[in-house]
Amino acid sequence: MTAIDWHVTGGPFGESSGYDRHSLSPQTNRRLRILSPSVLVTGGAGFIGSALTHRLVRAGYEVAVMDSLHPQVHGDHPAINLPPSARLFTGDVTHAPDWDAVLRLFRPSQIVHLAAETGTAQSLSAATRHGSVNVVGTAQLLDAVSRCAHVPEQFVLASSRAVYGEGAWQCGTDVFYPRPRSHAQLAAGIWDPEGPTAQPAVPLPSCAGRTEPRPTSIYAATKLAQEHMLAAWTAAHDVTLSVLRLQNVYGPGQSLTNSYTGIVALFARLARRQRPLEVYEDGKIVRDFVFIDDVVEALFAAVQRPAAPARCLDIGSGRATTIHQLACTIASLCGAPEPIVVPKFRDGDVRAASCDIEPARDELDWHPKWGLRDGLRALLEWVAGQLE
């Protein structure tokens, strides 16, 4: 799958109780732009979506949320954290009638597409599920909008740093893209990707304007497919598009029961119980951990400042952190035992991921405000309340 040129600018269906069930008949004979400040957030009852919904409502937007309330994310008894004014539609993104019902009852000026299956390693054994929700679900959304008489002004897609795969590495003056790390390579304890020479190589921060996407997991491939689909549709319909490739998001509100929710939540839960943290490979896996509030502000800025006509930006803290550094910081904050480095690994994991956030600073007038230690402290305080 080739990269998009981002150099342009840089089920049954149910409704929540309390919602006015008034039917809004679409005008099928013409297509109208929506000018009112209304936003549809798909996956809006999730970690990032619920936080964004609160932010949008505080700013005066009329917000509707579409979410399947999947048990893996929300558990068997979902605790919905949404503002009273937000309209919750419980529906399946792969089910066309659900989309038609939402767009008949709510006409958004913008659509923020967060609904997705997000298990990087899980996707290798659940490819159909990831492809169905992420790819078919996006196609169903676009078809539903095409059937509707009203066209949104902008789509905002929450994409992922996973689209880069191993990303670009540098050896001397040469920049190269390593092959995905194989199971045999990892089983042999060869952690760094193989370069063109025997010389040591270092990973480079990813940037949408210069780093080629090279997915190494089914999940990553589906996220890149979402980008391509939305780019093609919005260009054909003269609708603006903002794609934000998110790094590793963490913070209060993150699921503590979903085993695929991320390493930060897992470590936080274990450390609060005074359990030693196991760090895989040699501890030198690198990630960019970005606090939930900073991600929400980036998404909000994208809504506030529509693209002209399309843009793809990287959202992170701008700092690379090893998993061992992360584990040590969490253990220190909790008074937990020192982390243990174990030669285990997960197929599909990339060695290093961080990003260049300067384009996002310039384009969105945004910058991250939370440092890692402060963000982890806020998360741990929240986790303590959840585990009581």
C-alpha positions, 0 to 999 in steps of 0.5 A: 500500500503506497503512501498518500502524498500528505505534503498538501498542507502539511445490529440492532440499533438503539438510542440512549434514554432521554434523547428526543426521538423526533425523526429528521427527514433527509432532503434527498434532492440536494446536498447541503453543507452543515454550518452549525457547530455539531460534531459526531464522534464515532467510538465516542464512549471510549477512552479518547472519545469520551474525553473529547466529547466533554471538551467539545461540549464545554466549548459549545458544540452539539455532540452525538456519539456512536459507539458499540460499547464492546465488552473488551473495552467497556466490560459487561456493565459499561460505565458511560462517562459522557456529558448529559447533553451528548446524544449516545447512539449504540450501534455497529459501525459495520451495520449500514442501517445504524449509520442511516439512523444516526445521520437521519437523527443527527446532522453533523458539521464534522465527523471525528472518526475514532471507532476502531479495533486497536489490538496490534498483536491481537490483530495478527490472530483476529484479522477479520475482526480488525478488517471488518470494524476498521475498514468495512466500518469506515466504508459504511460510514462513507456510504451512509454520508453519500446516501445522506443529503447533508455533507459534513465540512470536515472529517477528523481521523484518529490514525496511529503511529503503527502505520509507520511500522519500524519507521526510518532508521539511520546508519551513518549518513544513510537512511533506510527502512528495515524489514519487520522483525521476524519471530525467528529473529526475536526468538534468537534475541536479536532485538534491533532491526537489521540494517544494510550494513553491520554498523549500528543504526538509530531510529528516527522520529516519524513525520507524515511529511517525510516518513513512509508508512510501512505497516507491520501488523494487520491493525496498522494496515487497517489504519492506513487503509482508513487514511486512504479511503477518507483521503479519496472520498473527501477529495472527490466530495470537496470535504476537508480532512485532518488525519492525526497519527497518535502515539501511545496515549495514556491517562485517567479514563483508560481501561484497566480491564482490557488487556490490549489497552496499552503498557502504561495502564498495565504497569500502573495496575501492577505497580499499585499492587506492588507487583514487579514489572516485567520489561520485555526484550532488553528494556530498550524498546522505545515509545512516545507516551502522550497524555490524554489531555494533550491528545484531546487538545490536538483533536479539538484544535483540528476541529476548530481549525479545519484543514485546507484541503487535507493534512496528516499530522503526528501527535505525541509528546515529542520525547522518546522513552524506553519501556525500562525508563517508563517501568522505573518511573512508575515503580518509583512513584508507587514504591513498587519493586524494581522492574525486571528485564526478561527476554520475552517478546510480542510478535508484531511489536516494533522496536522504536516509535516516536514522532516529530511534532513540529508540523502539528505545533505549526498547523494546529497552534498546539503543543503538549503540556504534560511531562511523563512523570506528571502524567503518570502521577495523575494516572496513578492517582486515578487508578488508586481510586478505581482499585479501591 
